[in-house]
Amino acid sequence: MISEEVKHDAMTRLKKVEGQIRGIMKMVENEKYCIDIINQITAAEKALKGVSRIIMKRHVESCVASAISLGQGKDAINELVDTIYKVSKS
């Protein structure tokens, strides 16, 4: 479960990313300098990775920890490792 604190933090960050994406769209529409657009895309990607990290941390603290305490840790850990591999490939 996502706690209220994590939810608030994630939503605040996602709203900023939403603004960044709108800004990137305007830059493309207005045919701004390519490198400036790429730099803004990179910033948005990093911001999204930040949201992913806080949600993943919460997942480990709550869902994975709970699964381990219930003797179901193997599946939770495998799922987590698969997710980490996916995130690290991007």
C-alpha positions as CSV (number, residue, x, y, z in Angstrom):
1,M,0.0,0.0,0.0
2,I,1.1,3.5,-0.7
3,S,1.1,5.7,2.4
4,E,-0.5,9.1,2.4
5,E,3.0,10.7,2.7
6,V,4.3,8.8,-0.3
7,K,1.1,9.5,-2.2
8,H,1.4,13.2,-1.5
9,D,5.1,13.3,-2.5
10,A,4.5,11.2,-5.7
11,M,1.5,13.4,-6.7
12,T,3.5,16.6,-6.2
13,R,6.4,15.3,-8.3
14,L,4.0,13.9,-11.0
15,K,2.3,17.3,-11.3
16,K,5.7,18.9,-11.9
17,V,6.5,16.3,-14.5
18,E,3.1,17.0,-16.1
19,G,4.2,20.6,-16.4
20,Q,7.6,19.7,-17.8
21,I,5.9,17.5,-20.5
22,R,3.6,20.4,-21.4
23,G,6.6,22.6,-21.7
24,I,8.4,20.1,-23.9
25,M,5.4,19.9,-26.2
26,K,5.4,23.7,-26.6
27,M,9.1,23.6,-27.3
28,V,8.6,21.0,-30.1
29,E,5.6,22.9,-31.4
30,N,7.6,26.2,-31.5
31,E,10.5,24.4,-33.1
32,K,13.0,25.2,-30.3
33,Y,16.7,24.1,-30.5
34,C,16.9,20.3,-30.5
35,I,19.5,20.1,-27.7
36,D,17.3,22.3,-25.4
37,I,14.3,19.9,-26.0
38,I,16.5,16.9,-25.3
39,N,17.7,18.4,-22.1
40,Q,14.2,19.0,-21.0
41,I,13.2,15.4,-21.9
42,T,16.2,14.2,-19.8
43,A,15.1,16.3,-16.9
44,A,11.5,14.8,-17.1
45,E,12.9,11.3,-17.3
46,K,15.0,11.8,-14.2
47,A,12.0,13.3,-12.4
48,L,9.9,10.2,-13.3
49,K,12.7,7.9,-12.1
50,G,12.6,9.8,-8.8
51,V,8.9,9.0,-8.4
52,S,9.6,5.4,-9.2
53,R,12.3,5.3,-6.5
54,I,10.1,6.6,-3.8
55,I,7.3,4.2,-4.7
56,M,9.7,1.3,-4.9
57,K,11.1,2.1,-1.5
58,R,7.6,2.1,-0.1
59,H,6.9,-1.2,-1.8
60,V,10.0,-2.7,-0.2
61,E,9.1,-1.3,3.2
62,S,5.5,-2.4,3.2
63,C,4.6,-5.1,0.6
64,V,7.9,-7.0,0.4
65,A,8.4,-6.8,4.2
66,S,4.9,-8.1,4.8
67,A,5.3,-10.9,2.3
68,I,8.6,-12.0,4.0
69,S,7.0,-12.0,7.4
70,L,4.1,-14.1,6.1
71,G,6.6,-16.6,4.6
72,Q,5.8,-15.5,1.0
73,G,9.0,-13.6,0.5
74,K,10.3,-15.6,-2.5
75,D,7.6,-14.4,-4.9
76,A,7.8,-10.8,-3.6
77,I,11.5,-10.7,-4.0
78,N,11.4,-12.3,-7.5
79,E,8.9,-9.7,-8.5
80,L,11.0,-6.9,-7.1
81,V,14.2,-8.1,-8.8
82,D,12.3,-8.4,-12.1
83,T,11.1,-4.8,-11.7
84,I,14.5,-3.5,-10.8
85,Y,15.9,-5.1,-14.0
86,K,13.2,-3.5,-16.1
87,V,13.8,-0.1,-14.5
88,S,17.6,-0.3,-14.9
89,K,17.3,-1.2,-18.6
90,S,15.5,2.1,-19.4
